[in-house]
Structure formats: C-alpha cells, structure tokens
C-alpha cells in the first residue's frame, strides 16, 4: 500500500473548519469588548451570533456555516459596522476563508 508523501494534500488533510478572525474597533481604532458579531450565510440563511472579548475579538465565525459567502456585521447598542463579506471555500481535506481576517469599525 502506498503512503501519502510528506507535504502532499492527503498527508496534511485535517478536516478542521476554517476560522475567521474578527476584530471590532471603535472610531479611534481601539478594540471594543461586548460588541455583537452576526454572521449570516448568504445562500442558506444560517447564522450565528457571538460577542467580542476584552481584545475586541471573536473567532466564532467558521466554515461550519457552510461553503460560500458569509455576511458579517458588528453592533454595540445603536452603533453598527458596515456589512462585510467573507468567502469560505472547501476541498475534501480543508477549508479556507478569504479574507482570513476582518476588522470591523463601529460607527461613531
């Protein structure tokens, strides 16, 4: 039986979902703790909601929402960010996000 060569796709097959790093900032660029980040899959409507940590970050948005476009927006009270999009693409072995990270700036 043949074994996959080191470095080949089969040898590095993880099956782990792609994780999108999301950072929420205020108008000065400071991180915002407690902002709600809503991610919604454009095709299926499947969504998730998470809250940023003390560093203004969340890593809850993953390719487990599904392959394709996911729309993301942050909210804190009446302040919102612009709507941003990420594209998750998957192979049988792994998924990736483009872009790999987002910085969302809340309106003043």
HELIX and SHEET records of a PDB file:
HELIX    1   1 UNK A   63  UNK A   65  5                                   3    
SHEET    1   A 3 UNK A  57  UNK A  62  0                                        
SHEET    2   A 3 UNK A  19  UNK A  25 -1                                        
SHEET    3   A 3 UNK A 101  UNK A 105  1                                        
SHEET    1   B 4 UNK A  47  UNK A  51  0                                        
SHEET    2   B 4 UNK A  36  UNK A  41 -1                                        
SHEET    3   B 4 UNK A  68  UNK A  76 -1                                        
SHEET    4   B 4 UNK A  79  UNK A  80 -1                                        
SHEET    1   C 5 UNK A  47  UNK A  51  0                                        
SHEET    2   C 5 UNK A  36  UNK A  41 -1                                        
SHEET    3   C 5 UNK A  68  UNK A  76 -1                                        
SHEET    4   C 5 UNK A  84  UNK A  90 -1                                        
SHEET    5   C 5 UNK A  95  UNK A  98 -1                                        
END                                                                             
